Amino acid sequence: MKAAFAAHSRLNNCFDLSQRVCHTFCWSLRLAKGAPTHASQVKHMFYGALRAKCVIVCREILLEVDCMNGESILHQYEAALSTLNYCVNNCPDSEWNEESIDAPFCQVVFHTLFYIDYYLEDEESAFKEQEFQKSNASLFKDYEELEYKKAKNLYTKKECAFYLKHILKKCRMILDNSSDESLKEEASIRPTIGSKLELHIYSIRHIQHHSAQLGLRLQMLTGKEMAWFSSGWKD
C-alpha cells in the first residue's frame, strides 16, 4: 500500500499535476478579474509569476470588502463538509483503518471534525463541557487530539458520520446567529489567527486540506475523481 502511494507513476495516472496547477491559478484570476481561463493559455508562463499575480489580484479585491456575512461563510462550511462527507461515504471498509503515507483514514476524518468543533468555541473548557462531548465520552476518550503526539484511537464510519452531522448542525446554529460585529471579534480560542471571521476561513481551509488528502487516496484506489462541491450542503 505504501509503495503504491510513493510511486510517482501512479500519481501521473491520476492527473497531470502541472495542468492542475495552471487550472487552479487561472480560475483564481478568472473569478477575480476575468484573466485567462484555460490552462493551455498559460502553459508557457512561469508558475511563480502566475502565483504572484494571483496573490496581488486577490489582495486588491479583498481589501475592498468591508465584511462577510455569516450566511456566506455557512455555505462554504457546508460545501467543505460535503467534501469530507463524500470521503467518508466512499472509503472502502477495507481501507478505513489503514495507514498510507499519512495516518489511518479514520483518524484524518476525526481530526478534521474535532478541530471544526473546537474552533467553533470560544475556549477549550467550553468545548469539553458541551453536551455532545459529555454524551459521547467514549468517542473523545482522553482528548488526544489536543496533544502534540501520534494519535492511537480509531473510529468507526458510523461514529464519524454521526459526528459530522452534529458539526453541520452546530455550524448552522452558530453562523445563523452571527452578525458582522461578532465576526470581527477576537478569536479567543486561537488569538494568533485574529478575528472570528478569519478563524472560520482558516477552519474551512483545514477541512479542504484534509479532504483533498483523503480524496486523492480514494482516487488512487478507485480511479474515480472526487466531485466538486461549490456551495451549500450536498448529502
C-alpha positions as CSV (number, residue, x, y, z in Angstrom):
1,M,0.0,0.0,0.0
2,K,2.8,2.4,1.0
3,A,4.7,1.6,-2.2
4,A,1.6,2.4,-4.3
5,F,1.3,5.9,-2.8
6,A,5.0,6.5,-3.2
7,A,5.0,5.6,-6.9
8,H,5.2,8.7,-9.0
9,S,3.8,6.8,-12.0
10,R,0.5,6.2,-10.1
11,L,0.2,9.9,-9.5
12,N,0.7,10.7,-13.1
13,N,-2.0,8.2,-14.0
14,C,-4.5,10.2,-11.8
15,F,-3.8,13.6,-13.3
16,D,-1.3,15.9,-15.0
17,L,-0.1,17.9,-12.0
18,S,1.3,20.8,-13.9
19,Q,-2.0,21.1,-15.8
20,R,-3.9,21.2,-12.5
21,V,-1.6,23.9,-11.1
22,C,-2.3,26.1,-14.1
23,H,-6.0,25.4,-13.9
24,T,-6.2,26.5,-10.2
25,F,-4.3,29.7,-10.7
26,C,-6.3,30.6,-13.8
27,W,-9.6,30.1,-12.1
28,S,-8.5,32.3,-9.2
29,L,-7.7,35.0,-11.6
30,R,-10.9,34.4,-13.7
31,L,-13.1,34.7,-10.6
32,A,-11.3,37.9,-9.6
33,K,-10.8,39.9,-12.9
34,G,-11.5,37.8,-15.9
35,A,-7.9,36.8,-16.7
36,P,-7.0,33.7,-18.9
37,T,-9.4,30.8,-18.2
38,H,-7.8,27.7,-19.6
39,A,-4.5,26.0,-18.6
40,S,-3.4,25.8,-22.2
41,Q,-3.4,29.6,-22.5
42,V,-0.7,29.9,-19.8
43,K,1.2,26.6,-20.1
44,H,4.4,28.5,-21.0
45,M,4.1,31.1,-18.2
46,F,6.3,30.8,-15.1
47,Y,4.3,29.4,-12.2
48,G,5.9,31.8,-9.8
49,A,4.9,34.8,-11.8
50,L,1.3,33.5,-12.2
51,R,1.1,32.8,-8.5
52,A,2.4,36.3,-7.6
53,K,-0.2,37.9,-9.9
54,C,-3.0,35.8,-8.3
55,V,-2.0,37.0,-4.9
56,I,-1.9,40.6,-5.9
57,V,-5.3,40.5,-7.6
58,C,-6.9,38.7,-4.6
59,R,-5.5,41.3,-2.2
60,E,-6.8,44.1,-4.3
61,I,-10.3,42.6,-4.4
62,L,-10.5,41.6,-0.7
63,L,-9.2,44.9,0.6
64,E,-12.3,46.4,-0.9
65,V,-14.6,44.1,1.1
66,D,-16.0,45.6,4.3
67,C,-17.5,42.5,5.7
68,M,-18.6,38.9,5.0
69,N,-21.9,37.7,6.4
70,G,-22.5,34.5,8.3
71,E,-24.7,33.1,5.5
72,S,-21.8,33.2,3.0
73,I,-19.5,31.5,5.5
74,L,-22.0,28.9,6.3
75,H,-22.5,28.0,2.7
76,Q,-18.8,27.3,2.4
77,Y,-18.7,25.3,5.6
78,E,-21.5,23.2,4.2
79,A,-19.6,22.7,0.9
80,A,-16.4,21.7,2.7
81,L,-18.3,19.3,4.9
82,S,-20.0,17.8,1.9
83,T,-16.5,17.1,0.5
84,L,-15.5,15.4,3.7
85,N,-18.8,13.5,3.8
86,Y,-18.0,12.2,0.3
87,C,-14.7,10.8,1.6
88,V,-16.4,9.1,4.5
89,N,-19.1,7.6,2.3
90,N,-16.8,6.4,-0.4
91,C,-14.0,5.0,1.6
92,P,-13.9,1.1,1.2
93,D,-14.3,-0.6,4.5
94,S,-11.0,-2.4,4.0
95,E,-9.2,0.9,3.9
96,W,-11.0,2.7,6.7
97,N,-8.4,1.9,9.4
98,E,-5.4,1.5,7.0
99,E,-2.4,3.8,7.0
100,S,-0.8,5.1,3.9
101,I,1.9,7.7,4.0
102,D,-0.5,9.5,6.2
103,A,-2.4,8.4,9.3
104,P,-5.3,5.9,9.1
105,F,-8.2,7.2,7.1
106,C,-10.5,7.3,10.1
107,Q,-8.0,9.3,12.2
108,V,-7.7,12.0,9.5
109,V,-11.5,12.3,9.3
110,F,-11.9,12.5,13.1
111,H,-9.1,15.0,13.4
112,T,-10.8,17.3,10.8
113,L,-14.1,17.1,12.6
114,F,-12.6,17.6,16.0
115,Y,-11.0,20.9,15.1
116,I,-14.1,22.3,13.3
117,D,-15.9,21.6,16.5
118,Y,-13.1,23.1,18.6
119,Y,-12.7,26.3,16.6
120,L,-16.4,27.0,16.8
121,E,-16.0,27.5,20.6
122,D,-14.5,30.5,22.5
123,E,-12.4,28.4,24.9
124,E,-11.2,24.9,25.5
125,S,-13.1,24.4,28.7
126,A,-16.4,25.3,27.0
127,F,-15.5,22.8,24.2
128,K,-15.1,19.9,26.6
129,E,-18.3,20.9,28.6
130,Q,-20.6,20.6,25.6
131,E,-23.5,18.2,25.9
132,F,-22.4,16.3,22.8
133,Q,-19.0,15.7,24.4
134,K,-20.4,14.5,27.6
135,S,-22.9,12.2,25.9
136,N,-20.2,10.7,23.7
137,A,-17.3,10.5,26.2
138,S,-16.2,7.2,24.7
139,L,-15.7,8.9,21.3
140,F,-13.4,11.6,22.7
141,K,-11.7,9.5,25.4
142,D,-8.7,11.4,26.7
143,Y,-8.8,14.2,24.1
144,E,-5.6,13.0,22.5
145,E,-6.2,15.4,19.6
146,L,-5.3,18.3,21.9
147,E,-1.8,16.8,22.5
148,Y,1.1,17.0,20.0
149,K,1.6,13.3,19.7
150,K,0.8,10.5,17.3
151,A,-2.8,9.5,17.5
152,K,-3.7,6.0,18.7
153,N,-7.5,5.9,18.7
154,L,-9.5,4.5,15.8
155,Y,-13.1,5.5,14.9
156,T,-15.9,3.7,13.1
157,K,-17.6,5.1,10.0
158,K,-20.8,5.3,11.9
159,E,-19.2,7.4,14.6
160,C,-17.6,9.8,12.2
161,A,-20.8,10.2,10.1
162,F,-22.7,10.9,13.3
163,Y,-20.1,13.5,14.5
164,L,-20.1,15.1,11.0
165,K,-23.9,15.6,11.1
166,H,-23.6,17.1,14.6
167,I,-20.9,19.6,13.3
168,L,-23.2,20.5,10.4
169,K,-26.0,21.4,12.8
170,K,-23.6,23.3,15.1
171,C,-22.2,25.4,12.1
172,R,-25.7,26.3,11.1
173,M,-26.7,27.3,14.6
174,I,-23.7,29.5,15.2
175,L,-23.5,31.1,11.8
176,D,-27.2,31.8,11.6
177,N,-26.8,33.8,14.8
178,S,-23.6,35.7,13.8
179,S,-23.6,39.4,13.0
180,D,-21.0,41.5,11.2
181,E,-19.9,42.8,14.5
182,S,-19.5,39.4,16.2
183,L,-17.4,38.1,13.2
184,K,-15.0,41.0,13.8
185,E,-14.4,39.9,17.5
186,E,-11.2,38.3,18.5
187,A,-11.0,34.5,18.1
188,S,-10.1,33.9,21.7
189,I,-9.6,30.1,21.3
190,R,-6.9,30.9,18.7
191,P,-5.9,34.5,19.2
192,T,-2.9,34.3,16.8
193,I,-5.4,34.0,14.0
194,G,-7.1,37.3,14.6
195,S,-10.8,37.7,14.2
196,K,-13.6,35.0,14.3
197,L,-14.2,35.7,10.7
198,E,-10.6,34.7,9.8
199,L,-10.8,31.7,12.1
200,H,-13.9,30.5,10.2
201,I,-11.9,30.8,6.9
202,Y,-9.0,29.1,8.5
203,S,-11.2,26.2,9.6
204,I,-12.8,25.8,6.2
205,R,-9.3,25.7,4.6
206,H,-8.4,23.0,7.2
207,I,-11.4,20.9,6.1
208,Q,-10.4,21.2,2.4
209,H,-6.8,20.4,3.2
210,H,-7.6,17.0,4.7
211,S,-10.5,16.3,2.4
212,A,-8.1,16.8,-0.5
213,Q,-5.7,14.3,1.0
214,L,-8.4,11.7,1.5
215,G,-9.9,12.4,-1.9
216,L,-6.6,11.7,-3.6
217,R,-6.3,8.5,-1.6
218,L,-9.7,7.4,-2.8
219,Q,-8.9,8.4,-6.4
220,M,-5.7,6.3,-6.4
221,L,-7.6,3.4,-5.0
222,T,-10.7,3.6,-7.2
223,G,-9.6,5.7,-10.2
224,K,-12.7,7.9,-9.6
225,E,-12.1,11.7,-9.1
226,M,-13.9,13.4,-6.2
227,A,-16.7,15.7,-7.1
228,W,-16.5,19.5,-6.6
229,F,-19.0,20.9,-4.1
230,S,-19.3,24.6,-4.8
231,S,-21.7,25.9,-2.1
232,G,-24.2,24.6,0.4
233,W,-24.7,21.0,1.8
234,K,-24.9,18.1,-0.6
235,D,-25.6,14.7,1.1
